[in-house]
Amino acid sequence: MPNVVIVGTQWGDEGKGKIVDILTQRADTIVRFQGGPNAGHTVVVGDKQTILHQIPSGILHDGKKCIVGNGVVIDIETLIQEIDEIKSQGYFTDDDALLISEKAHLIMPYHKKIDKAREKLKGKNKIGTTGRGIGPAYEDKVGRNGMRIADIFMDDYFKNKLNTILTEKNFYLEKYLQDEPCGEDEITQNFFSLREKIRSYVGNAALFLQNAVDDNKKILFEGAQGTMLDIDHGTYPFVTSSNTLSAQASIGSGIGPKQLNTIVGIAKAYTTRVGAGPFPTEQENDTGTYLRDKGGEYGATTGRPRRCGWFDLVTIKHAINLNSITHLTLTKLDVLSGLKSIKICTGYRYNDSLLPGFPADFTVLEKCTPVYEEVEGWDEELTGVTQYDQLPGAAKNYIARIEALTGLPVGMVSVGQKRRQIIMLQDPFSIND
């Protein structure tokens, strides 16, 4: 049985939540393997929109096991709010559907304060973080100074560790960031109260997954953000604080890399980005406004307007190589309807030279000029299309051109937010059946 990894190929917001929601119908277990509550996966069922931040999108289906892996950093307060909201909508009726890794790290109150205070201090040089404490939480994890889920169930250990940590954090907050300190008693009481609300969900997620592999269960791995936000291979420093690549599916969940069979790269039919950082194909003009308005390009978590531009083949090829992508899924093809012509960026030019690939230096990327190939657009609306043959010729040609330029098949095409608005050309779970 193949296991499938879903990764974003751009700067996030590619529509991974919908694709995971659709593929969940074929899976037994769905795993979120990295990131934090800055991710927002939007799923539309019927006329109801649900935005998920920390819980896998598979929670909207009965009979599925959803796992929050050790690679995720968790904000317990917002996690509980998310659980309550999902249940209020009639989903997640069985508490056994969710398993949270005991090894997952916590976002603490001081992480949030530090995150926001740093951005304020940086002023115009800020990164564009959501201020949810995710970066500082990952810093403490790597610095071996983090709090894990398991820690909050050990009273004395938690108290002693917190006391040591706050000595450093409060000094930093007060003396350098000019902010208020965090109260030790308040944090302790709050977390000891919150832990009872999640105790039943916490366990050994890696062992569960190893047993699922042995039992030939179909596992779907759900990433957050996108390749270009990867801490190592993205547009550093304008990136997220975790590895967003397919390899992290193994590290962030606790199973071996040989269990990752099919890697599906999700690519929007154009390109968007939230926050600061270089964006070569950005269209700060009527085209960009058209894409933003028609595509509803506003952050699911923050509500921030997304920057919009043409499809960027350079970033896609970069993502294909880094993730070992086997199949592409093209989302929001319907948004391009109404454009007379559509551009595809096929390369970057820097100082009159064509670059051989994606540059590591963001200062170079900022000065790159995109090289475009232009294809014919179409006027027909695509939101009612359910079969590939129903697409207008120009839309088919656009898909075919992307396949030719990337060397990969497009296995699915999304033409709207709803579950039914998908053209399934190849089911990733049937590839090796």
C-alpha positions in Angstrom: 0.0 0.0 0.0 1.5 3.4 -0.9 1.8 6.2 1.6 1.4 9.7 0.3 3.1 12.9 1.3 1.5 16.3 0.4 3.8 19.2 0.2 3.5 22.8 -1.0 5.8 23.8 -3.9 5.5 27.6 -3.5 5.3 30.0 -0.5 2.4 28.1 1.1 -1.3 28.7 0.6 -1.4 26.3 -2.4 -4.6 24.7 -1.3 -3.1 21.7 0.5 -6.0 21.5 3.0 -8.6 20.8 0.2 -6.4 18.1 -1.4 -5.7 16.4 1.9 -9.5 16.5 2.6 -10.2 14.8 -0.7 -7.4 12.2 -0.4 -8.4 11.4 3.2 -11.3 9.4 1.8 -8.7 6.9 0.6 -6.5 7.0 3.6 -6.6 5.3 7.0 -4.4 7.7 8.9 -3.6 11.4 8.4 -0.5 12.9 9.9 0.5 16.6 10.4 4.3 16.5 10.6 5.6 20.1 11.0 4.7 23.7 11.6 2.5 25.4 14.1 -0.7 27.4 14.4 0.4 29.9 11.8 -0.7 27.4 9.1 -4.3 27.7 8.0 -5.8 24.9 5.9 -9.2 25.9 4.5 -11.7 23.1 3.7 -15.2 23.7 2.3 -17.8 21.0 2.8 -21.1 21.9 1.2 -21.4 25.6 1.9 -19.6 25.4 5.3 -16.0 26.6 5.5 -13.7 25.2 8.1 -10.2 26.5 8.8 -7.8 24.1 10.5 -4.6 25.3 12.1 -3.0 22.4 14.1 -5.3 19.4 13.5 -5.0 17.4 10.3 -7.7 18.1 7.7 -8.7 14.5 7.9 -10.6 15.2 11.2 -13.6 16.2 9.0 -14.1 12.6 8.1 -15.4 9.8 10.3 -13.4 6.7 10.9 -10.0 8.2 10.3 -7.0 8.5 12.7 -5.5 12.0 12.8 -2.0 12.4 14.2 -0.2 15.6 15.3 3.4 14.5 15.0 6.5 15.4 17.0 7.6 17.9 14.3 4.7 20.2 15.1 4.9 23.0 17.8 1.7 23.2 19.6 -0.2 26.1 21.2 -2.4 24.2 23.7 -4.9 27.1 24.2 -5.6 27.5 20.5 -5.6 23.8 20.0 -8.4 23.4 22.5 -10.3 26.2 20.9 -9.9 24.5 17.5 -11.1 21.2 18.9 -14.2 22.9 20.4 -14.9 24.7 17.2 -14.6 21.5 15.1 -16.9 19.6 17.4 -19.4 22.5 17.4 -19.7 22.1 13.6 -20.7 18.4 14.0 -17.3 16.9 13.3 -14.8 15.0 15.5 -17.5 13.0 17.3 -15.0 10.3 18.4 -12.2 11.4 20.7 -10.1 8.4 19.6 -9.8 10.0 16.2 -7.0 12.3 17.4 -3.5 11.3 18.7 -0.9 14.0 19.7 2.7 13.0 20.0 4.0 13.2 23.5 7.3 14.4 21.9 5.7 17.5 20.3 7.1 20.8 21.6 4.9 23.5 23.2 4.6 27.2 22.3 4.8 28.9 25.7 3.6 32.4 26.6 7.1 33.8 26.6 7.6 32.5 23.1 4.7 34.7 21.9 5.9 37.8 23.8 9.4 37.4 22.4 8.1 36.9 18.9 6.0 40.1 18.9 8.5 42.2 20.8 11.3 41.2 18.3 9.3 42.2 15.3 8.4 45.5 16.9 12.1 46.2 17.7 13.1 45.4 14.1 10.7 47.9 12.6 11.0 48.1 8.8 13.5 45.1 8.9 10.9 42.7 10.4 10.6 39.2 8.9 6.8 39.3 8.7 6.1 36.6 11.4 2.5 36.0 12.5 3.6 36.6 16.1 2.4 33.3 17.4 5.6 32.3 19.0 6.5 29.6 16.5 10.0 30.7 15.7 11.1 31.1 19.4 9.5 27.7 20.2 11.6 26.0 17.5 14.7 27.9 18.7 14.2 26.4 22.2 13.7 23.0 20.7 17.0 23.1 18.8 18.7 24.7 21.8 17.5 21.8 24.0 15.6 24.2 26.2 12.1 23.5 25.0 8.9 22.2 26.8 7.4 19.0 25.4 3.8 17.8 25.7 5.0 15.1 28.0 6.6 17.6 30.4 3.3 19.2 31.5 2.2 15.9 33.1 5.1 15.8 35.5 4.4 18.4 38.1 7.8 18.8 39.8 9.8 18.5 36.6 7.6 21.1 34.8 7.9 23.6 37.7 11.7 23.3 38.1 12.2 23.5 34.4 9.9 26.5 34.0 11.7 28.3 36.9 15.1 27.9 35.2 13.8 28.9 31.8 12.0 32.0 33.0 15.1 33.3 34.7 16.6 33.7 31.3 13.5 34.6 29.3 12.3 37.3 31.7 15.8 38.9 31.7 15.7 39.0 27.9 12.2 40.3 27.8 12.8 43.1 30.3 16.3 44.2 29.7 16.6 43.8 25.9 13.1 43.8 24.5 11.7 46.3 27.0 8.6 44.2 27.6 6.8 42.8 30.6 8.0 39.6 32.2 6.0 36.4 32.4 4.6 35.1 35.7 5.7 31.7 36.8 2.7 30.9 38.9 0.3 32.0 36.3 1.9 29.9 33.6 2.0 26.8 35.9 -1.6 27.1 36.9 -2.8 27.7 33.4 -0.9 24.7 31.9 -2.0 22.3 34.7 -5.6 23.3 34.0 -5.2 22.9 30.2 -3.4 19.6 30.4 -6.6 17.8 31.6 -8.4 18.9 28.4 -5.8 17.2 26.1 -4.6 14.3 28.3 -6.7 11.7 26.5 -5.3 12.6 23.1 -1.6 12.3 24.0 0.5 9.2 23.3 3.3 7.5 21.4 2.5 8.6 17.9 5.6 7.1 16.3 4.7 3.6 17.7 1.2 3.9 16.4 2.5 4.8 12.9 5.0 2.0 12.9 2.2 -0.5 13.7 0.1 1.1 11.0 2.8 0.5 8.4 3.2 -3.1 9.5 -0.6 -3.5 9.1 -0.4 -2.0 5.5 -2.6 0.9 6.4 -2.7 3.9 4.0 -1.0 6.9 5.5 -1.4 10.5 4.3 1.2 13.0 5.5 0.1 16.6 5.5 2.7 19.4 5.5 2.2 23.1 6.3 3.5 26.1 4.5 5.5 25.5 1.3 8.9 24.6 0.0 10.0 28.2 -0.5 9.4 28.8 3.3 11.7 25.9 4.3 14.2 27.0 6.9 17.1 25.5 5.0 16.1 25.7 1.3 13.6 28.6 1.2 14.1 32.4 0.7 16.0 32.7 4.0 15.6 34.6 6.2 12.1 35.2 5.0 11.0 31.7 5.8 9.2 29.7 8.5 11.0 28.1 11.4 10.7 24.4 10.4 11.6 22.2 7.5 8.6 22.0 5.1 10.1 19.4 2.8 8.8 15.8 2.2 11.8 14.4 4.2 10.4 16.1 7.3 7.3 13.7 7.0 9.6 11.0 8.3 11.5 13.0 10.9 8.4 14.8 12.2 6.3 11.7 12.6 8.7 8.9 13.6 8.8 6.5 10.7 11.5 5.7 8.3 11.9 7.4 4.9 11.4 4.2 3.0 7.8 4.4 4.0 7.2 7.6 1.9 6.1 6.2 -1.4 4.4 9.0 -3.4 5.2 12.7 -3.1 2.5 15.0 -4.4 3.5 18.6 -4.9 0.7 21.1 -4.7 1.1 24.1 -7.0 -1.3 27.0 -7.4 -2.0 27.8 -11.1 -0.3 31.2 -10.3 1.9 32.2 -7.4 1.1 33.9 -4.1 3.1 35.0 -1.1 2.3 36.4 2.4 4.7 38.6 4.3 8.1 40.1 3.4 10.7 38.7 1.1 11.6 38.5 -2.6 9.0 37.5 -5.1 10.2 37.7 -8.7 6.9 37.2 -10.5 4.9 39.5 -8.3 2.4 41.6 -10.2 1.8 44.9 -8.4 -0.8 46.0 -11.0 -4.2 45.2 -12.3 -3.3 41.5 -12.9 -2.2 41.1 -9.3 -5.4 42.7 -8.1 -7.5 40.5 -10.4 -5.9 37.3 -9.0 -6.2 38.4 -5.4 -9.8 39.4 -5.7 -11.0 36.5 -7.8 -8.9 34.0 -5.9 -9.9 35.3 -2.4 -6.2 35.7 -1.6 -6.2 36.6 2.0 -4.5 34.6 4.7 -6.6 31.9 6.4 -4.8 32.5 9.7 -4.0 36.2 9.6 -6.4 37.7 7.0 -3.5 39.5 5.5 -3.8 40.1 1.7 -1.5 37.9 -0.3 0.9 39.1 -2.9 0.0 37.6 -6.3 2.0 36.9 -9.5 2.5 34.5 -12.4 3.3 30.8 -12.2 7.0 30.5 -11.4 8.6 27.4 -12.9 12.0 28.2 -11.3 10.6 27.7 -7.8 8.5 24.7 -8.9 11.6 22.9 -10.3 13.5 23.8 -7.1 10.7 22.2 -5.1 10.5 19.1 -7.4 14.2 18.4 -6.8 14.2 19.1 -3.0 11.1 16.9 -2.4 11.5 14.1 -4.9 8.0 15.0 -6.2 6.4 12.3 -8.3 3.2 14.1 -9.2 1.8 17.6 -9.3 -1.6 18.9 -8.3 -2.7 22.2 -9.8 -5.1 24.3 -7.8 -7.2 27.4 -8.4 -7.1 26.9 -12.2 -10.5 28.6 -12.2 -9.1 31.9 -11.1 -7.2 32.3 -14.4 -10.5 32.4 -16.3 -11.0 35.8 -17.9 -7.4 36.5 -18.6 -6.6 37.0 -22.3 -3.1 35.7 -21.9 -1.2 34.0 -19.1 2.5 34.1 -18.4 4.8 31.3 -17.1 8.2 32.3 -15.7 10.7 29.9 -17.2 13.9 31.4 -15.8 15.6 34.3 -13.9 17.9 36.8 -15.5 20.5 38.4 -13.3 23.1 41.0 -14.5 22.3 40.0 -18.1 22.9 36.3 -17.4 20.4 33.5 -17.2 20.7 31.8 -13.8 21.1 28.0 -13.9 18.6 27.5 -11.0 17.1 29.1 -7.9 19.6 31.4 -6.2 20.5 30.9 -2.5 21.2 34.6 -1.9 17.9 36.5 -1.4 19.7 39.8 -2.3 20.4 38.2 -5.8 16.8 37.0 -6.0 15.5 40.5 -5.3 17.3 41.8 -8.4 16.3 39.0 -10.7 14.2 39.7 -13.8 11.8 36.9 -14.7 11.9 35.4 -18.2 8.4 34.7 -19.4 6.7 32.4 -21.8 3.2 33.6 -22.8 0.3 31.3 -23.5 -3.3 31.8 -24.5 -5.9 32.5 -21.9 -9.6 31.5 -21.8 -12.9 33.2 -20.9 -14.9 30.1 -19.8 -15.7 29.6 -16.1 -14.3 26.3 -14.8 -16.1 26.0 -11.4 -18.7 23.5 -12.9 -16.2 21.3 -14.7 -15.9 17.8 -13.4 -14.0 16.1 -16.3 -10.8 16.9 -18.0 -12.5 16.7 -21.4 -14.8 19.5 -20.4 -12.0 22.0 -20.0 -11.5 24.6 -22.7 -8.7 23.9 -25.1 -6.5 26.8 -23.8 -6.8 25.5 -20.2 -5.8 22.0 -21.4 -2.8 23.5 -23.2 -1.8 25.4 -20.0 -1.8 22.1 -18.0 0.0 20.3 -20.8 2.7 23.0 -20.9 3.3 22.8 -17.2 3.7 19.0 -17.5 6.1 19.4 -20.4 8.2 22.1 -18.6 8.3 20.2 -15.3 8.5 16.6 -16.7 5.9 15.5 -14.2 2.2 14.5 -14.6 -0.5 16.6 -13.2 -2.6 14.1 -11.3 -5.3 16.4 -10.0 -6.7 19.8 -11.0 -8.8 21.9 -8.6 -11.4 24.3 -10.0 -13.0 25.7 -6.9 -13.0 25.4 -3.1 -15.6 22.7 -2.6 -14.8 19.0 -2.5 -16.7 18.2 -5.7 -14.7 20.9 -7.6 -11.8 18.6 -8.5 -10.7 16.8 -11.6 -9.1 13.5 -10.6 -6.7 12.3 -13.3 -4.8 9.9 -11.1 -5.4 8.9 -7.5 -2.1 9.0 -5.7 -3.1 6.0 -3.5 -3.7 3.8 -6.6 -0.3 4.4 -8.2 1.3 1.3 -6.7 -1.8 -0.7 -5.8 
